[in-house]
Amino acid sequence: MFFVWHWFYSKYPEQFDECAPERNARSCEGQRQTNIDSLPWAEDALPILKNLQVTDEIKSGFQYIKETESFPAGSLRSDMQLSSLLAIANHEQRKILQPLIYESKPFRATLKVQAGFEWLPFIPVRVAAFSTACDVKDPELRVQMEDGDLYDVSDRMKFIGTIANQYHKLMRTRTNYMEGEIGKISTWSNAQ
């Protein structure tokens, strides 16, 4: 859900603050509204997502992005990038994913069972791998959730904070590797 915000900001940074408050998935014109309405999840999901309107978290994340752009390369700019990443993650987790999927009792039950048996073979573990592979052996390229529940937003945000900090570190210390993995991901939309 963040992509559209980022796309608009990258194309029209001067208009972002003016136009963001007007965004509403229920007030588009013509074919755009028809396209939105035809999405199989629109009727159920859009009310939960407040019709994709701007949130304080989105405003905060883009304020960090705007401030980041004013700093030269260096540690201060890097710290601002991390703050922006965390603000956007906060939006995605609290305003999008929590009400949309993590509040579902069957989904919570599934996650609880998975966490209880993730030590067994063929049971997915709660891990973020900094790789195009599902998981990696290199401990520097993975962060595993050891404590807490994925469906609990506070527990998940701690996990995401750890992931973000490791990502931030790897972007400084293993830049070529990380950019290579990101480059691979960017080609996935063209894969058949």
N, C-alpha and C positions, 0 to 999 in steps of 0.2 A: 504494500500500500504506500510505501515511502517513495517508490520510483517516480510516481507522477509528480509529487512535490519537488523532488530533486530535479527532474526533467524541466519543470517550469522555472525553477530558480536558476538553473544553468542557462536557459534560453532568455529569460526576462528578469534578471536580478533587480533591476530598477523598479519593476512593477509588482514584485512579489508581495511586499507588505500591503500594497493597495488591493491586490486581487485575491490574496489568500482568504480573507474573511468572506468573500463572495462564493467560494467553492461550496457546492451542494449537489450531490448526485441525483437529487430529485428536482432540480430546477435547470437542467440543461435544455438546449434547444434542438428541435428537429431530430435528425438522424442520430445524434449523440444520445439523446434521451431514449430513443427506440433501442439503440444498441445496449445501453445500460439496463433497460427494462427487460431485455431478452436474455440477460445472463441468468443461468439456472439458479444462482444463489442470491440474486438481487432482492427478491421479496422478503426473504428471511434475514439476510445478513445486513442489508443497508440500514434498517432501523437500529439494529444492535450497534452498528458502527457510526451512528449519528450522521448518516448520509455522507460520510467521509469529509465532514467539515473540519476546518482548522481547529487544532487544540493548542492549549498552552505549551504542551511538550513539543509540538511542531514549531511553534514560534521560538521557543528556547533553542531548539536544535539549529534552526536557521540563523538565529542571532549569533550562535557560536561560529557557524560557518562564515557568516559575514565578517565577524571579528578576526577569524583565522586568516582570511584573505588580506587583511591589512598588515600582517606580520611577515617579516622576512623569514626565510628558511632558518630553522634552528629549534632549540628546545621549547621556547615559548609557543611557537606555531604548532609544534608537535603536541604539546600539552592541550592546546585549544582544539586540535583535531580529535584527541581522545575525548574531551568534554563533549564535543559535538556528536561523536559516535555514541556515547552513553546517553545523551539526551534523546537521540533518535531511537535508540534501543528501548528507552523508557516508554516512548510513545507506542512503538510497535507492540511491546509486551503488555502494557497496561490498558491501552485504548483499543487495540485491534485483537491480539491473540487471546488475552484473558477472557473478554466477554464472548468472543466468537467460538473458541474451542475449549479453553481450559476450565470453563465453568460447567461443562457437560459432565454429568455424573458418570455415564458409561466411559467417557474418555479418561476421567480421573481414575476410575477403577482399573482400566487397562494400564495406565501409567504406574499405578501402585503395584500391580502384579508384575509388570516388566521389571521395575526396580527391585522387587523382592527376589527375582530369579535371574538377574543379569549376570550372575556368576556362572550360569550354565552355558554350555556351547549353543550356538545359534540363537541366543537371546540378545537382542541389541542392547548395548550399554549406552548410558547417558554420557555421550562424549562429543566434543567438537574437535574435529581433526582439521588442521591447517594444510589440507591436501585435497586433491580431487578424488582421492580414495576415500572410502567410508571411514576407515580408521588407519592408523599408522602405529608402528612400534616406538618410534623416536619420541621420548617423553616431552621434548621441547615443542613438538608439533602436534600436541594433543592436550586437551583439558577435559578431565572426566569429573562428572558430578558425583561426589562421594556421599554427601549429606543432603538431607532435605528432599522435598518433593517438587518435581517439575511443574505440577499444576498450581503450586503455591507461588504467587507472584513475587513475594519477598525472597523465598529460596531461589527461585529462578533468576531474579535480578542479581543475586550474589554470584551465581554461576555465570551469568552473562558478563558481569563485571570482571570476573577472573578471565573469561575468554577475551574480552576487550583489551585488558591489560597485556595478555600474552600476544594478541594480534599486534598491538601497538609496539611491543618490544620486538617482535619478529620483523615488522616493517622497517625497523631501524637496523637490526642486526643481521637479517637475512633477506634483504630487500630484493635481490635478484630472484631468489627462490619464490618469495611471496608474489612478486609481480608475474612470474612465470605461471604460478597456479591460478592467479586471477585472470591472466590471459587465456588459459585453457577454458576456464569457466565462461569467459565471454564468447567462446565459439559454440557453446552448447545449444544455443537457439537455432543454429544452422545444422545441427546433427539430425540424422534421419533415424 
